[in-house]
């Protein structure tokens, strides 16, 4: 069983639809990949075992506007990041995708 899930391109607001299993572990959609994460193509049959999915807006299949009307995508990459665990502990993206900017100062 699968469900249709829609993801909005953060560059141009085009929407891509993807058939996925109903037990999703989605964390965020970002303009840049998370450092050290492995991304699968949307048509990769093993994509759910990756750290996320890399989309090329409008090049990985048809895209629509928010109302469902066909549009052309911008062709820019964006990334669906899955929740990741290591030894049962949820890993935080680096840098975090929430909470505003992060500044690391070395003394």
C-alpha positions as CSV (number, residue, x, y, z in Angstrom):
1,X,0.0,0.0,0.0
2,X,1.2,3.5,-0.8
3,X,0.0,7.0,-0.4
4,X,0.6,10.1,-2.6
5,X,2.7,12.7,-0.8
6,X,3.2,16.2,-2.1
7,X,6.4,18.2,-1.6
8,X,6.8,21.9,-2.4
9,X,10.0,23.2,-4.0
10,X,11.4,25.8,-1.6
11,X,12.8,27.8,-4.6
12,X,9.7,28.3,-6.8
13,X,6.7,26.7,-4.9
14,X,6.1,24.1,-7.5
15,X,4.7,20.8,-6.1
16,X,6.0,17.4,-6.8
17,X,3.9,14.2,-6.0
18,X,5.5,10.9,-5.0
19,X,4.0,7.5,-4.1
20,X,5.5,6.4,-0.7
21,X,4.7,3.9,2.0
22,X,2.3,5.2,4.6
23,X,4.9,4.9,7.5
24,X,6.8,8.2,6.6
25,X,9.8,9.4,8.6
26,X,10.0,12.9,6.9
27,X,11.8,15.6,8.8
28,X,12.1,18.6,6.4
29,X,12.5,19.9,2.9
30,X,15.6,22.1,2.4
31,X,17.4,23.9,-0.4
32,X,20.7,22.3,0.5
33,X,21.7,18.8,1.4
34,X,22.6,17.9,4.9
35,X,26.4,17.4,5.3
36,X,27.3,13.7,5.2
37,X,23.7,12.5,4.3
38,X,23.2,10.2,1.3
39,X,20.3,11.1,-1.0
40,X,18.4,8.8,-3.4
41,X,16.7,9.7,-6.6
42,X,12.9,9.8,-6.5
43,X,12.6,6.7,-8.8
44,X,15.2,4.6,-6.8
45,X,13.4,1.5,-5.5
46,X,15.6,1.6,-2.3
47,X,15.0,5.3,-1.7
48,X,13.4,4.7,1.7
49,X,16.7,3.3,3.1
50,X,18.6,6.4,2.2
51,X,18.9,9.5,4.4
52,X,16.6,11.4,2.1
53,X,15.5,12.1,-1.5
54,X,17.1,14.6,-3.9
55,X,14.6,16.2,-6.3
56,X,15.3,18.3,-9.4
57,X,12.3,20.5,-9.7
58,X,10.4,19.7,-12.9
59,X,12.9,17.2,-14.1
60,X,11.9,14.2,-12.0
61,X,8.4,14.2,-13.3
62,X,5.4,16.5,-13.6
63,X,5.0,19.4,-11.2
64,X,1.9,21.5,-10.4
65,X,1.1,24.7,-8.6
66,X,-0.6,24.6,-5.2
67,X,-4.0,24.2,-6.8
68,X,-2.9,21.2,-8.9
69,X,-2.5,23.0,-12.3
70,X,0.5,21.8,-14.3
71,X,3.5,24.2,-14.3
72,X,7.1,24.1,-15.3
73,X,9.6,23.6,-12.5
74,X,12.6,25.7,-11.9
75,X,15.1,22.8,-12.4
76,X,16.9,23.5,-9.2
77,X,17.6,20.8,-6.6
78,X,15.9,20.5,-3.3
79,X,16.1,17.8,-0.6
80,X,13.7,15.8,1.5
81,X,15.4,14.8,4.7
82,X,14.3,11.8,6.6
83,X,14.5,11.4,10.4
84,X,17.7,9.5,11.2
85,X,18.7,7.4,14.2
86,X,22.0,6.1,15.5
87,X,21.9,3.5,18.2
88,X,18.3,4.4,18.9
89,X,18.9,8.2,19.3
90,X,17.4,10.6,16.8
91,X,20.2,12.6,15.0
92,X,19.8,16.3,14.5
93,X,20.6,17.8,11.1
94,X,23.8,19.8,10.9
95,X,23.0,22.6,10.7
96,X,19.6,22.4,12.3
97,X,16.7,23.1,9.8
98,X,14.7,24.9,12.5
99,X,15.2,27.5,15.2
100,X,16.9,30.2,13.1
101,X,20.6,30.6,12.4
102,X,23.2,28.8,14.3
103,X,26.5,30.3,15.2
104,X,29.5,28.4,16.4
105,X,32.2,30.5,18.0
106,X,35.6,29.2,19.0
107,X,37.3,31.0,21.8
